[in-house]
Amino acid sequence: MKSTTVRVICVLTLAGAACGVFAQRHVLSRLRVVNGQLRQSGPEVQRLTAEHAEIDRLRAEVEEIEKLRHETRELHKLRNEVRQLREQKPEWDKLQAQNQKLRAGSEPAGQPASRAPDPASLLAKEVLSDAGFGSPEATLRTYFWAMREGNMEKMRSCFSPDISKEIISDGPGSAFKGFRVVAKKVLSSDDVKLGIQFFAEQGAPAVEFVLPFKRVDGEWKLSMAP
């Protein structure tokens, strides 16, 4: 009986050992398969890593290109403003010459240039109002009214769209007596020039100049463009 028991135990021991060996071989076989898969995926991982690095580089290049485009647009804008100012200079020179002629023609010989304004023709600042843009004279009244009120938005609206808003200053504010129109030259149905006398406060001499007006969409606007 004991002999039989020992034999059974030996058989079970051998069977267990055989199962253990089989299990180990199965694990080793599985590990070999996994290792082979990892080796095969190595180049793919490297490829994906390289592609990711390339994407980062392209993204940086795109950002740099957009930055350069923005700077180029700003440069073109500045060049355009400089060009407009250069194109306007001949007209300013022409207006200055006309101002001198107007000043010479409006003053009789031997009479001081700082004569007192004629009350009948002077438009005092107190009577100015928003007269709209129906005529050059109305636009002029609207402009000096806006100057008196310190209304920069209304002052800018008196100029034609081709005038850069940045070069329009706020003027002397309310520190003036008034103005009067001393000459008018009709160049065409849409272009008129007015000779102006502008009177400051505290007895300062009158300032004379010529202002060009252009009809834009049915409204008369100050225009300095050639």
PyMOL commands that set and color helices and strands:
alter all, ss='L'
color gray80, all
select helices_A, chain A and resi 2-106+125-127+136-149+152-157+165-167
alter helices_A, ss='H'
color red, helices_A
select strands_A, chain A and resi 123-124+176-188+191-200+207-216+219-222
alter strands_A, ss='S'
color yellow, strands_A
deselect
rebuild
show_as cartoon
